[in-house]
Amino acid sequence: MGLSSTKDVNSCIKHILKATDRVFFVNATSERARAASDLLSYALEKNMQGKAAVIEDGDVTQTLKSVTATSPQGDHFNNRREVIIICGSFFIMKEARAALNIPQIIDSFDLNERFKDRNVATSIKD
C-alpha cells in the first residue's frame, strides 16, 4: 500500500485491514507521496504490530518480488493461494504492473500530474 500525502490514512488503513491480515507499505514515486516509514509508524500507533511492515526499503518492485517469492517453508506464493491487493495510490500502479509482468498501455502524457501548460487545461471543452 502506498498513499499520497493528501489521503486519509486512518480510513485507508482501516478498510484495507478488513480485507487482509498483512500490509506492506511502499514508497510511491511522486513528490506528493507519503513515506512508507510514516505509514508504518501510523499503523504501529494503531496496534498493528505483526500485521504491518516496510520491507525492501519500501521499494515497490522489490517488495512485490519478496512477497511473491518462495517462503521459508518452501511454498511458492501461487501454491499458497494468497491474494495480493495493491492499493492506495495510482503512483505505485505502473511500477507494480511492471514488477508482476502485467502488460499496460502507457499514455504519452501523464495525466496523474498537474498540467504544466495551463493552455492545455483550458483548451478542453465540456
Backbone atoms as SQL, in Angstrom:
CREATE TABLE atoms (id INTEGER PRIMARY KEY, chain TEXT, resi INTEGER, resn TEXT, atom TEXT, x REAL, y REAL, z REAL);
INSERT INTO atoms VALUES
  (1, 'A', 1, 'MET', 'N', 0.848, -1.168, 0.000),
  (2, 'A', 1, 'MET', 'CA', 0.000, 0.000, 0.000),
  (3, 'A', 1, 'MET', 'C', 0.891, 1.228, 0.000),
  (4, 'A', 2, 'GLY', 'N', 0.627, 2.109, -0.907),
  (5, 'A', 2, 'GLY', 'CA', 1.315, 3.393, -0.963),
  (6, 'A', 2, 'GLY', 'C', 0.268, 4.487, -1.054),
  (7, 'A', 3, 'LEU', 'N', 0.483, 5.560, -0.349),
  (8, 'A', 3, 'LEU', 'CA', -0.512, 6.638, -0.312),
  (9, 'A', 3, 'LEU', 'C', 0.129, 7.987, -0.604),
  (10, 'A', 4, 'SER', 'N', -0.674, 8.864, -1.181),
  (11, 'A', 4, 'SER', 'CA', -0.214, 10.241, -1.334),
  (12, 'A', 4, 'SER', 'C', -0.451, 10.958, -0.006),
  (13, 'A', 5, 'SER', 'N', 0.206, 12.060, 0.169),
  (14, 'A', 5, 'SER', 'CA', 0.142, 12.778, 1.445),
  (15, 'A', 5, 'SER', 'C', -1.226, 13.383, 1.730),
  (16, 'A', 6, 'THR', 'N', -2.086, 13.461, 0.721),
  (17, 'A', 6, 'THR', 'CA', -3.408, 14.055, 0.917),
  (18, 'A', 6, 'THR', 'C', -4.484, 13.034, 1.297),
  (19, 'A', 7, 'LYS', 'N', -4.139, 11.757, 1.299),
  (20, 'A', 7, 'LYS', 'CA', -5.126, 10.714, 1.608),
  (21, 'A', 7, 'LYS', 'C', -5.397, 10.632, 3.105),
  (22, 'A', 8, 'ASP', 'N', -6.590, 10.175, 3.458),
  (23, 'A', 8, 'ASP', 'CA', -6.990, 9.944, 4.841),
  (24, 'A', 8, 'ASP', 'C', -6.415, 8.598, 5.275),
  (25, 'A', 9, 'VAL', 'N', -5.260, 8.630, 5.911),
  (26, 'A', 9, 'VAL', 'CA', -4.538, 7.415, 6.287),
  (27, 'A', 9, 'VAL', 'C', -5.392, 6.531, 7.180),
  (28, 'A', 10, 'ASN', 'N', -6.054, 7.094, 8.155),
  (29, 'A', 10, 'ASN', 'CA', -6.864, 6.326, 9.088),
  (30, 'A', 10, 'ASN', 'C', -7.912, 5.486, 8.350),
  (31, 'A', 11, 'SER', 'N', -8.668, 6.102, 7.484),
  (32, 'A', 11, 'SER', 'CA', -9.714, 5.380, 6.751),
  (33, 'A', 11, 'SER', 'C', -9.131, 4.336, 5.811),
  (34, 'A', 12, 'CYS', 'N', -8.069, 4.689, 5.105),
  (35, 'A', 12, 'CYS', 'CA', -7.457, 3.747, 4.156),
  (36, 'A', 12, 'CYS', 'C', -6.960, 2.499, 4.856),
  (37, 'A', 13, 'ILE', 'N', -6.247, 2.667, 5.949),
  (38, 'A', 13, 'ILE', 'CA', -5.699, 1.520, 6.670),
  (39, 'A', 13, 'ILE', 'C', -6.823, 0.710, 7.319),
  (40, 'A', 14, 'LYS', 'N', -7.810, 1.380, 7.873),
  (41, 'A', 14, 'LYS', 'CA', -8.934, 0.683, 8.499),
  (42, 'A', 14, 'LYS', 'C', -9.640, -0.223, 7.486),
  (43, 'A', 15, 'HIS', 'N', -9.854, 0.272, 6.273),
  (44, 'A', 15, 'HIS', 'CA', -10.565, -0.517, 5.265),
  (45, 'A', 15, 'HIS', 'C', -9.715, -1.652, 4.709),
  (46, 'A', 16, 'ILE', 'N', -8.431, -1.422, 4.522),
  (47, 'A', 16, 'ILE', 'CA', -7.591, -2.490, 3.974),
  (48, 'A', 16, 'ILE', 'C', -7.437, -3.622, 4.979),
  (49, 'A', 17, 'LEU', 'N', -7.442, -3.304, 6.268),
  (50, 'A', 17, 'LEU', 'CA', -7.322, -4.361, 7.276),
  (51, 'A', 17, 'LEU', 'C', -8.550, -5.261, 7.337),
  (52, 'A', 18, 'LYS', 'N', -9.669, -4.778, 6.827),
  (53, 'A', 18, 'LYS', 'CA', -10.862, -5.625, 6.747),
  (54, 'A', 18, 'LYS', 'C', -10.693, -6.696, 5.670),
  (55, 'A', 19, 'ALA', 'N', -9.825, -6.439, 4.692),
  (56, 'A', 19, 'ALA', 'CA', -9.656, -7.343, 3.555),
  (57, 'A', 19, 'ALA', 'C', -8.416, -8.221, 3.662),
  (58, 'A', 20, 'THR', 'N', -7.525, -7.930, 4.588),
  (59, 'A', 20, 'THR', 'CA', -6.254, -8.665, 4.651),
  (60, 'A', 20, 'THR', 'C', -5.738, -8.737, 6.080),
  (61, 'A', 21, 'ASP', 'N', -4.813, -9.666, 6.306),
  (62, 'A', 21, 'ASP', 'CA', -4.218, -9.745, 7.639),
  (63, 'A', 21, 'ASP', 'C', -2.782, -9.244, 7.661),
  (64, 'A', 22, 'ARG', 'N', -2.239, -8.820, 6.495),
  (65, 'A', 22, 'ARG', 'CA', -0.889, -8.250, 6.432),
  (66, 'A', 22, 'ARG', 'C', -0.896, -7.078, 5.462),
  (67, 'A', 23, 'VAL', 'N', -0.136, -6.042, 5.805),
  (68, 'A', 23, 'VAL', 'CA', 0.001, -4.872, 4.944),
  (69, 'A', 23, 'VAL', 'C', 1.476, -4.539, 4.805),
  (70, 'A', 24, 'PHE', 'N', 1.928, -4.402, 3.568),
  (71, 'A', 24, 'PHE', 'CA', 3.291, -3.955, 3.283),
  (72, 'A', 24, 'PHE', 'C', 3.203, -2.563, 2.690),
  (73, 'A', 25, 'PHE', 'N', 3.808, -1.596, 3.353),
  (74, 'A', 25, 'PHE', 'CA', 3.778, -0.226, 2.875),
  (75, 'A', 25, 'PHE', 'C', 4.944, 0.015, 1.927),
  (76, 'A', 26, 'VAL', 'N', 4.690, 0.776, 0.859),
  (77, 'A', 26, 'VAL', 'CA', 5.717, 1.080, -0.136),
  (78, 'A', 26, 'VAL', 'C', 5.757, 2.581, -0.394),
  (79, 'A', 27, 'ASN', 'N', 6.858, 3.009, -0.999),
  (80, 'A', 27, 'ASN', 'CA', 7.028, 4.412, -1.373),
  (81, 'A', 27, 'ASN', 'C', 6.588, 4.610, -2.819),
  (82, 'A', 28, 'ALA', 'N', 5.679, 5.526, -3.039),
  (83, 'A', 28, 'ALA', 'CA', 5.284, 5.887, -4.395),
  (84, 'A', 28, 'ALA', 'C', 6.326, 6.852, -4.959),
  (85, 'A', 29, 'THR', 'N', 6.510, 6.812, -6.264),
  (86, 'A', 29, 'THR', 'CA', 7.478, 7.717, -6.895),
  (87, 'A', 29, 'THR', 'C', 6.773, 9.005, -7.298),
  (88, 'A', 30, 'SER', 'N', 6.491, 9.806, -6.318),
  (89, 'A', 30, 'SER', 'CA', 5.826, 11.094, -6.522),
  (90, 'A', 30, 'SER', 'C', 6.218, 12.013, -5.378),
  (91, 'A', 31, 'GLU', 'N', 6.368, 13.270, -5.692),
  (92, 'A', 31, 'GLU', 'CA', 6.699, 14.233, -4.631),
  (93, 'A', 31, 'GLU', 'C', 5.535, 14.394, -3.662),
  (94, 'A', 32, 'ARG', 'N', 4.338, 13.971, -4.075),
  (95, 'A', 32, 'ARG', 'CA', 3.168, 14.070, -3.202),
  (96, 'A', 32, 'ARG', 'C', 2.962, 12.830, -2.347),
  (97, 'A', 33, 'ALA', 'N', 3.849, 11.847, -2.457),
  (98, 'A', 33, 'ALA', 'CA', 3.693, 10.578, -1.743),
  (99, 'A', 33, 'ALA', 'C', 4.038, 10.718, -0.264),
  (100, 'A', 34, 'ARG', 'N', 3.341, 9.953, 0.534),
  (101, 'A', 34, 'ARG', 'CA', 3.663, 9.844, 1.953),
  (102, 'A', 34, 'ARG', 'C', 4.688, 8.720, 2.082),
  (103, 'A', 35, 'ALA', 'N', 5.699, 8.899, 2.876),
  (104, 'A', 35, 'ALA', 'CA', 6.764, 7.900, 3.029),
  (105, 'A', 35, 'ALA', 'C', 6.207, 6.620, 3.658),
  (106, 'A', 36, 'ALA', 'N', 6.697, 5.473, 3.172),
  (107, 'A', 36, 'ALA', 'CA', 6.279, 4.182, 3.720),
  (108, 'A', 36, 'ALA', 'C', 6.562, 4.104, 5.211),
  (109, 'A', 37, 'SER', 'N', 7.670, 4.668, 5.640),
  (110, 'A', 37, 'SER', 'CA', 8.009, 4.645, 7.068),
  (111, 'A', 37, 'SER', 'C', 6.991, 5.432, 7.898),
  (112, 'A', 38, 'ASP', 'N', 6.441, 6.514, 7.348),
  (113, 'A', 38, 'ASP', 'CA', 5.396, 7.276, 8.042),
  (114, 'A', 38, 'ASP', 'C', 4.116, 6.453, 8.161),
  (115, 'A', 39, 'LEU', 'N', 3.781, 5.730, 7.092),
  (116, 'A', 39, 'LEU', 'CA', 2.589, 4.879, 7.123),
  (117, 'A', 39, 'LEU', 'C', 2.752, 3.770, 8.160),
  (118, 'A', 40, 'LEU', 'N', 3.943, 3.198, 8.216),
  (119, 'A', 40, 'LEU', 'CA', 4.209, 2.149, 9.200),
  (120, 'A', 40, 'LEU', 'C', 4.108, 2.699, 10.621),
  (121, 'A', 41, 'SER', 'N', 4.672, 3.868, 10.856),
  (122, 'A', 41, 'SER', 'CA', 4.587, 4.478, 12.192),
  (123, 'A', 41, 'SER', 'C', 3.132, 4.674, 12.603),
  (124, 'A', 42, 'TYR', 'N', 2.328, 5.151, 11.667),
  (125, 'A', 42, 'TYR', 'CA', 0.911, 5.352, 11.954),
  (126, 'A', 42, 'TYR', 'C', 0.251, 4.010, 12.287),
  (127, 'A', 43, 'ALA', 'N', 0.549, 2.978, 11.486),
  (128, 'A', 43, 'ALA', 'CA', -0.049, 1.656, 11.698),
  (129, 'A', 43, 'ALA', 'C', 0.344, 1.090, 13.061),
  (130, 'A', 44, 'LEU', 'N', 1.591, 1.276, 13.448),
  (131, 'A', 44, 'LEU', 'CA', 2.046, 0.754, 14.737),
  (132, 'A', 44, 'LEU', 'C', 1.390, 1.478, 15.902),
  (133, 'A', 45, 'GLU', 'N', 1.090, 2.763, 15.721),
  (134, 'A', 45, 'GLU', 'CA', 0.363, 3.514, 16.740),
  (135, 'A', 45, 'GLU', 'C', -1.046, 2.961, 16.918),
  (136, 'A', 46, 'LYS', 'N', -1.573, 2.336, 15.877),
  (137, 'A', 46, 'LYS', 'CA', -2.924, 1.766, 15.906),
  (138, 'A', 46, 'LYS', 'C', -2.886, 0.273, 16.270),
  (139, 'A', 47, 'ASN', 'N', -1.823, -0.158, 16.932),
  (140, 'A', 47, 'ASN', 'CA', -1.678, -1.537, 17.405),
  (141, 'A', 47, 'ASN', 'C', -1.728, -2.564, 16.281),
  (142, 'A', 48, 'MET', 'N', -1.011, -2.286, 15.201),
  (143, 'A', 48, 'MET', 'CA', -0.952, -3.217, 14.078),
  (144, 'A', 48, 'MET', 'C', 0.370, -3.983, 14.052),
  (145, 'A', 49, 'GLN', 'N', 1.031, -4.129, 15.203),
  (146, 'A', 49, 'GLN', 'CA', 2.274, -4.890, 15.261),
  (147, 'A', 49, 'GLN', 'C', 2.022, -6.298, 14.731),
  (148, 'A', 50, 'GLY', 'N', 2.921, -6.768, 13.881),
  (149, 'A', 50, 'GLY', 'CA', 2.786, -8.093, 13.306),
  (150, 'A', 50, 'GLY', 'C', 1.929, -8.142, 12.053),
  (151, 'A', 51, 'LYS', 'N', 1.170, -7.087, 11.794),
  (152, 'A', 51, 'LYS', 'CA', 0.322, -7.033, 10.606),
  (153, 'A', 51, 'LYS', 'C', 0.855, -6.077, 9.556),
  (154, 'A', 52, 'ALA', 'N', 1.687, -5.126, 9.961),
  (155, 'A', 52, 'ALA', 'CA', 2.174, -4.087, 9.058),
  (156, 'A', 52, 'ALA', 'C', 3.690, -4.084, 9.029),
  (157, 'A', 53, 'ALA', 'N', 4.244, -3.814, 7.822),
  (158, 'A', 53, 'ALA', 'CA', 5.696, -3.790, 7.695),
  (159, 'A', 53, 'ALA', 'C', 6.108, -2.975, 6.479),
  (160, 'A', 54, 'VAL', 'N', 7.351, -2.525, 6.507),
  (161, 'A', 54, 'VAL', 'CA', 8.020, -1.972, 5.342),
  (162, 'A', 54, 'VAL', 'C', 9.198, -2.903, 5.091),
  (163, 'A', 55, 'ILE', 'N', 9.241, -3.511, 3.911),
  (164, 'A', 55, 'ILE', 'CA', 10.367, -4.364, 3.557),
  (165, 'A', 55, 'ILE', 'C', 11.013, -3.805, 2.305),
  (166, 'A', 56, 'GLU', 'N', 12.261, -4.206, 2.060),
  (167, 'A', 56, 'GLU', 'CA', 12.988, -3.757, 0.861),
  (168, 'A', 56, 'GLU', 'C', 13.023, -2.231, 0.759),
  (169, 'A', 57, 'ASP', 'N', 13.134, -1.551, 1.883),
  (170, 'A', 57, 'ASP', 'CA', 13.162, -0.079, 1.954),
  (171, 'A', 57, 'ASP', 'C', 11.953, 0.564, 1.293),
  (172, 'A', 58, 'GLY', 'N', 10.837, -0.165, 1.200),
  (173, 'A', 58, 'GLY', 'CA', 9.622, 0.384, 0.623),
  (174, 'A', 58, 'GLY', 'C', 9.616, 0.438, -0.888),
  (175, 'A', 59, 'ASP', 'N', 10.588, -0.191, -1.531),
  (176, 'A', 59, 'ASP', 'CA', 10.649, -0.222, -2.993),
  (177, 'A', 59, 'ASP', 'C', 9.522, -1.113, -3.524),
  (178, 'A', 60, 'VAL', 'N', 8.683, -0.583, -4.419),
  (179, 'A', 60, 'VAL', 'CA', 7.521, -1.309, -4.922),
  (180, 'A', 60, 'VAL', 'C', 7.935, -2.621, -5.590),
  (181, 'A', 61, 'THR', 'N', 8.868, -2.560, -6.518),
  (182, 'A', 61, 'THR', 'CA', 9.283, -3.748, -7.263),
  (183, 'A', 61, 'THR', 'C', 9.887, -4.796, -6.347),
  (184, 'A', 62, 'GLN', 'N', 10.809, -4.402, -5.499),
  (185, 'A', 62, 'GLN', 'CA', 11.478, -5.354, -4.614),
  (186, 'A', 62, 'GLN', 'C', 10.518, -5.927, -3.573),
  (187, 'A', 63, 'THR', 'N', 9.595, -5.117, -3.088),
  (188, 'A', 63, 'THR', 'CA', 8.598, -5.616, -2.134),
  (189, 'A', 63, 'THR', 'C', 7.744, -6.692, -2.785),
  (190, 'A', 64, 'LEU', 'N', 7.279, -6.447, -4.011),
  (191, 'A', 64, 'LEU', 'CA', 6.470, -7.447, -4.711),
  (192, 'A', 64, 'LEU', 'C', 7.267, -8.720, -4.984),
  (193, 'A', 65, 'LYS', 'N', 8.523, -8.578, -5.344),
  (194, 'A', 65, 'LYS', 'CA', 9.358, -9.764, -5.569),
  (195, 'A', 65, 'LYS', 'C', 9.498, -10.568, -4.284),
  (196, 'A', 66, 'SER', 'N', 9.710, -9.901, -3.168),
  (197, 'A', 66, 'SER', 'CA', 9.859, -10.590, -1.886),
  (198, 'A', 66, 'SER', 'C', 8.560, -11.269, -1.457),
  (199, 'A', 67, 'VAL', 'N', 7.455, -10.558, -1.612),
  (200, 'A', 67, 'VAL', 'CA', 6.163, -11.093, -1.189),
  (201, 'A', 67, 'VAL', 'C', 5.754, -12.301, -2.038),
  (202, 'A', 68, 'THR', 'N', 6.105, -12.305, -3.301),
  (203, 'A', 68, 'THR', 'CA', 5.708, -13.404, -4.186),
  (204, 'A', 68, 'THR', 'C', 6.762, -14.502, -4.288),
  (205, 'A', 69, 'ALA', 'N', 7.870, -14.354, -3.591),
  (206, 'A', 69, 'ALA', 'CA', 8.951, -15.353, -3.653),
  (207, 'A', 69, 'ALA', 'C', 8.624, -16.574, -2.798),
  (208, 'A', 70, 'THR', 'N', 9.491, -17.539, -2.876),
  (209, 'A', 70, 'THR', 'CA', 9.336, -18.757, -2.092),
  (210, 'A', 70, 'THR', 'C', 9.443, -18.439, -0.603),
  (211, 'A', 71, 'SER', 'N', 8.540, -18.994, 0.171),
  (212, 'A', 71, 'SER', 'CA', 8.534, -18.776, 1.615),
  (213, 'A', 71, 'SER', 'C', 9.583, -19.663, 2.282),
  (214, 'A', 72, 'PRO', 'N', 9.898, -19.413, 3.561),
  (215, 'A', 72, 'PRO', 'CA', 10.851, -20.268, 4.269),
  (216, 'A', 72, 'PRO', 'C', 10.400, -21.734, 4.339),
  (217, 'A', 73, 'GLN', 'N', 9.090, -21.971, 4.244),
  (218, 'A', 73, 'GLN', 'CA', 8.573, -23.333, 4.278),
  (219, 'A', 73, 'GLN', 'C', 8.673, -24.018, 2.910),
  (220, 'A', 74, 'GLY', 'N', 9.153, -23.300, 1.904),
  (221, 'A', 74, 'GLY', 'CA', 9.300, -23.870, 0.571),
  (222, 'A', 74, 'GLY', 'C', 8.080, -23.711, -0.304),
  (223, 'A', 75, 'ASP', 'N', 7.035, -23.077, 0.214),
  (224, 'A', 75, 'ASP', 'CA', 5.822, -22.860, -0.578),
  (225, 'A', 75, 'ASP', 'C', 5.996, -21.637, -1.442),
  (226, 'A', 76, 'HIS', 'N', 5.667, -21.760, -2.706),
  (227, 'A', 76, 'HIS', 'CA', 5.667, -20.593, -3.578),
  (228, 'A', 76, 'HIS', 'C', 4.350, -19.864, -3.364),
  (229, 'A', 77, 'PHE', 'N', 4.383, -18.558, -3.520),
  (230, 'A', 77, 'PHE', 'CA', 3.197, -17.722, -3.315),
  (231, 'A', 77, 'PHE', 'C', 1.961, -18.301, -3.997),
  (232, 'A', 78, 'ASN', 'N', 2.057, -18.662, -5.269),
  (233, 'A', 78, 'ASN', 'CA', 0.893, -19.153, -6.012),
  (234, 'A', 78, 'ASN', 'C', 0.355, -20.458, -5.452),
  (235, 'A', 79, 'ASN', 'N', 1.200, -21.270, -4.856),
  (236, 'A', 79, 'ASN', 'CA', 0.747, -22.530, -4.271),
  (237, 'A', 79, 'ASN', 'C', 0.014, -22.327, -2.947),
  (238, 'A', 80, 'ARG', 'N', 0.185, -21.172, -2.333),
  (239, 'A', 80, 'ARG', 'CA', -0.498, -20.896, -1.064),
  (240, 'A', 80, 'ARG', 'C', -1.864, -20.263, -1.304),
  (241, 'A', 81, 'ARG', 'N', -2.160, -19.953, -2.534),
  (242, 'A', 81, 'ARG', 'CA', -3.456, -19.370, -2.911),
  (243, 'A', 81, 'ARG', 'C', -3.761, -18.073, -2.155),
  (244, 'A', 82, 'GLU', 'N', -2.741, -17.272, -1.954),
  (245, 'A', 82, 'GLU', 'CA', -2.939, -15.969, -1.338),
  (246, 'A', 82, 'GLU', 'C', -3.236, -14.945, -2.417),
  (247, 'A', 83, 'VAL', 'N', -3.832, -13.855, -2.017),
  (248, 'A', 83, 'VAL', 'CA', -4.168, -12.765, -2.923),
  (249, 'A', 83, 'VAL', 'C', -3.375, -11.536, -2.495),
  (250, 'A', 84, 'ILE', 'N', -2.803, -10.846, -3.475),
  (251, 'A', 84, 'ILE', 'CA', -2.118, -9.584, -3.201),
  (252, 'A', 84, 'ILE', 'C', -3.048, -8.455, -3.632),
  (253, 'A', 85, 'ILE', 'N', -3.282, -7.537, -2.728),
  (254, 'A', 85, 'ILE', 'CA', -4.076, -6.342, -3.042),
  (255, 'A', 85, 'ILE', 'C', -3.096, -5.184, -3.128),
  (256, 'A', 86, 'ILE', 'N', -3.016, -4.561, -4.298),
  (257, 'A', 86, 'ILE', 'CA', -2.131, -3.413, -4.492),
  (258, 'A', 86, 'ILE', 'C', -3.039, -2.191, -4.537),
  (259, 'A', 87, 'CYS', 'N', -2.868, -1.303, -3.574),
  (260, 'A', 87, 'CYS', 'CA', -3.824, -0.207, -3.485),
  (261, 'A', 87, 'CYS', 'C', -3.204, 1.037, -2.858),
  (262, 'A', 88, 'GLY', 'N', -3.990, 2.100, -2.870),
  (263, 'A', 88, 'GLY', 'CA', -3.608, 3.321, -2.183),
  (264, 'A', 88, 'GLY', 'C', -3.398, 4.497, -3.099),
  (265, 'A', 89, 'SER', 'N', -2.602, 4.321, -4.125),
  (266, 'A', 89, 'SER', 'CA', -2.266, 5.452, -4.995),
  (267, 'A', 89, 'SER', 'C', -1.980, 4.960, -6.406),
  (268, 'A', 90, 'PHE', 'N', -2.454, 5.715, -7.386),
  (269, 'A', 90, 'PHE', 'CA', -2.124, 5.389, -8.770),
  (270, 'A', 90, 'PHE', 'C', -0.627, 5.508, -9.022),
  (271, 'A', 91, 'PHE', 'N', 0.071, 6.238, -8.174),
  (272, 'A', 91, 'PHE', 'CA', 1.502, 6.448, -8.368),
  (273, 'A', 91, 'PHE', 'C', 2.324, 5.173, -8.209),
  (274, 'A', 92, 'ILE', 'N', 1.769, 4.134, -7.602),
  (275, 'A', 92, 'ILE', 'CA', 2.505, 2.875, -7.458),
  (276, 'A', 92, 'ILE', 'C', 2.108, 1.846, -8.513),
  (277, 'A', 93, 'MET', 'N', 1.025, 2.088, -9.245),
  (278, 'A', 93, 'MET', 'CA', 0.474, 1.063, -10.124),
  (279, 'A', 93, 'MET', 'C', 1.355, 0.734, -11.337),
  (280, 'A', 94, 'LYS', 'N', 1.956, 1.720, -11.947),
  (281, 'A', 94, 'LYS', 'CA', 2.804, 1.462, -13.111),
  (282, 'A', 94, 'LYS', 'C', 3.949, 0.524, -12.733),
  (283, 'A', 95, 'GLU', 'N', 4.608, 0.829, -11.624),
  (284, 'A', 95, 'GLU', 'CA', 5.725, 0.007, -11.175),
  (285, 'A', 95, 'GLU', 'C', 5.251, -1.377, -10.727),
  (286, 'A', 96, 'ALA', 'N', 4.103, -1.449, -10.070),
  (287, 'A', 96, 'ALA', 'CA', 3.566, -2.737, -9.619),
  (288, 'A', 96, 'ALA', 'C', 3.218, -3.634, -10.808),
  (289, 'A', 97, 'ARG', 'N', 2.556, -3.072, -11.820),
  (290, 'A', 97, 'ARG', 'CA', 2.226, -3.871, -13.012),
  (291, 'A', 97, 'ARG', 'C', 3.488, -4.360, -13.703),
  (292, 'A', 98, 'ALA', 'N', 4.492, -3.530, -13.804),
  (293, 'A', 98, 'ALA', 'CA', 5.748, -3.936, -14.435),
  (294, 'A', 98, 'ALA', 'C', 6.409, -5.069, -13.636),
  (295, 'A', 99, 'ALA', 'N', 6.404, -4.967, -12.320),
  (296, 'A', 99, 'ALA', 'CA', 7.021, -5.990, -11.468),
  (297, 'A', 99, 'ALA', 'C', 6.309, -7.328, -11.598),
  (298, 'A', 100, 'LEU', 'N', 5.008, -7.289, -11.868),
  (299, 'A', 100, 'LEU', 'CA', 4.223, -8.510, -11.993),
  (300, 'A', 100, 'LEU', 'C', 4.047, -8.953, -13.449),
  (301, 'A', 101, 'ASN', 'N', 4.758, -8.280, -14.352),
  (302, 'A', 101, 'ASN', 'CA', 4.689, -8.588, -15.796),
  (303, 'A', 101, 'ASN', 'C', 3.270, -8.491, -16.353),
  (304, 'A', 102, 'ILE', 'N', 2.542, -7.499, -15.905),
  (305, 'A', 102, 'ILE', 'CA', 1.193, -7.238, -16.415),
  (306, 'A', 102, 'ILE', 'C', 1.317, -6.191, -17.509),
  (307, 'A', 103, 'PRO', 'N', 0.934, -6.540, -18.747),
  (308, 'A', 103, 'PRO', 'CA', 1.044, -5.561, -19.840),
  (309, 'A', 103, 'PRO', 'C', 0.206, -4.317, -19.546),
  (310, 'A', 104, 'GLN', 'N', 0.703, -3.183, -19.995),
  (311, 'A', 104, 'GLN', 'CA', -0.031, -1.946, -19.778),
  (312, 'A', 104, 'GLN', 'C', 0.192, -0.995, -20.933),
  (313, 'A', 105, 'ILE', 'N', -0.831, -0.244, -21.213),
  (314, 'A', 105, 'ILE', 'CA', -0.732, 0.808, -22.216),
  (315, 'A', 105, 'ILE', 'C', -0.334, 2.070, -21.480),
  (316, 'A', 106, 'ILE', 'N', 0.711, 2.709, -21.951),
  (317, 'A', 106, 'ILE', 'CA', 1.212, 3.901, -21.284),
  (318, 'A', 106, 'ILE', 'C', 0.904, 5.123, -22.131),
  (319, 'A', 107, 'ASP', 'N', 0.200, 6.065, -21.539),
  (320, 'A', 107, 'ASP', 'CA', -0.133, 7.317, -22.209),
  (321, 'A', 107, 'ASP', 'C', 1.125, 8.178, -22.294),
  (322, 'A', 108, 'SER', 'N', 1.315, 8.836, -23.398),
  (323, 'A', 108, 'SER', 'CA', 2.497, 9.681, -23.559),
  (324, 'A', 108, 'SER', 'C', 2.441, 10.927, -22.670),
  (325, 'A', 109, 'PHE', 'N', 1.261, 11.249, -22.165),
  (326, 'A', 109, 'PHE', 'CA', 1.088, 12.402, -21.286),
  (327, 'A', 109, 'PHE', 'C', 0.593, 11.895, -19.944),
  (328, 'A', 110, 'ASP', 'N', 1.333, 12.096, -18.883),
  (329, 'A', 110, 'ASP', 'CA', 0.970, 11.604, -17.561),
  (330, 'A', 110, 'ASP', 'C', -0.124, 12.471, -16.964),
  (331, 'A', 111, 'LEU', 'N', -1.352, 11.944, -16.989),
  (332, 'A', 111, 'LEU', 'CA', -2.494, 12.704, -16.505),
  (333, 'A', 111, 'LEU', 'C', -2.579, 12.738, -14.981),
  (334, 'A', 112, 'ASN', 'N', -1.749, 11.943, -14.313),
  (335, 'A', 112, 'ASN', 'CA', -1.741, 11.963, -12.856),
  (336, 'A', 112, 'ASN', 'C', -1.042, 13.203, -12.299),
  (337, 'A', 113, 'GLU', 'N', -0.246, 13.827, -13.098),
  (338, 'A', 113, 'GLU', 'CA', 0.458, 15.023, -12.650),
  (339, 'A', 113, 'GLU', 'C', -0.293, 16.268, -13.111),
  (340, 'A', 114, 'ARG', 'N', -0.013, 17.368, -12.493),
  (341, 'A', 114, 'ARG', 'CA', -0.662, 18.629, -12.866),
  (342, 'A', 114, 'ARG', 'C', -0.219, 19.069, -14.249),
  (343, 'A', 115, 'PHE', 'N', -1.113, 19.757, -14.943),
  (344, 'A', 115, 'PHE', 'CA', -0.766, 20.301, -16.249),
  (345, 'A', 115, 'PHE', 'C', 0.320, 21.353, -16.072),
  (346, 'A', 116, 'LYS', 'N', 1.383, 21.212, -16.822),
  (347, 'A', 116, 'LYS', 'CA', 2.444, 22.219, -16.771),
  (348, 'A', 116, 'LYS', 'C', 2.094, 23.378, -17.682),
  (349, 'A', 117, 'ASP', 'N', 1.385, 23.084, -18.751),
  (350, 'A', 117, 'ASP', 'CA', 0.965, 24.098, -19.705),
  (351, 'A', 117, 'ASP', 'C', -0.513, 24.383, -19.465),
  (352, 'A', 118, 'ARG', 'N', -0.821, 25.473, -18.815),
  (353, 'A', 118, 'ARG', 'CA', -2.206, 25.798, -18.474),
  (354, 'A', 118, 'ARG', 'C', -3.088, 25.946, -19.712),
  (355, 'A', 119, 'ASN', 'N', -2.506, 26.211, -20.868),
  (356, 'A', 119, 'ASN', 'CA', -3.301, 26.302, -22.097),
  (357, 'A', 119, 'ASN', 'C', -3.928, 24.957, -22.445),
  (358, 'A', 120, 'VAL', 'N', -3.254, 23.878, -22.099),
  (359, 'A', 120, 'VAL', 'CA', -3.803, 22.544, -22.352),
  (360, 'A', 120, 'VAL', 'C', -5.063, 22.365, -21.523),
  (361, 'A', 121, 'ALA', 'N', -5.012, 22.728, -20.251),
  (362, 'A', 121, 'ALA', 'CA', -6.145, 22.559, -19.362),
  (363, 'A', 121, 'ALA', 'C', -7.338, 23.390, -19.797),
  (364, 'A', 122, 'THR', 'N', -7.105, 24.595, -20.271),
  (365, 'A', 122, 'THR', 'CA', -8.216, 25.470, -20.641),
  (366, 'A', 122, 'THR', 'C', -8.736, 25.187, -22.034),
  (367, 'A', 123, 'SER', 'N', -8.002, 24.397, -22.828),
  (368, 'A', 123, 'SER', 'CA', -8.476, 24.118, -24.174),
  (369, 'A', 123, 'SER', 'C', -9.408, 22.921, -24.232),
  (370, 'A', 124, 'ILE', 'N', -9.604, 22.219, -23.103),
  (371, 'A', 124, 'ILE', 'CA', -10.521, 21.083, -23.080),
  (372, 'A', 124, 'ILE', 'C', -11.937, 21.599, -23.007),
  (373, 'A', 125, 'LYS', 'N', -12.772, 21.135, -23.920),
  (374, 'A', 125, 'LYS', 'CA', -14.173, 21.563, -23.979),
  (375, 'A', 125, 'LYS', 'C', -15.059, 20.589, -23.207),
  (376, 'A', 126, 'ASP', 'N', -16.144, 21.105, -22.641),
  (377, 'A', 126, 'ASP', 'CA', -17.120, 20.229, -21.942),
  (378, 'A', 126, 'ASP', 'C', -17.922, 19.439, -22.936);
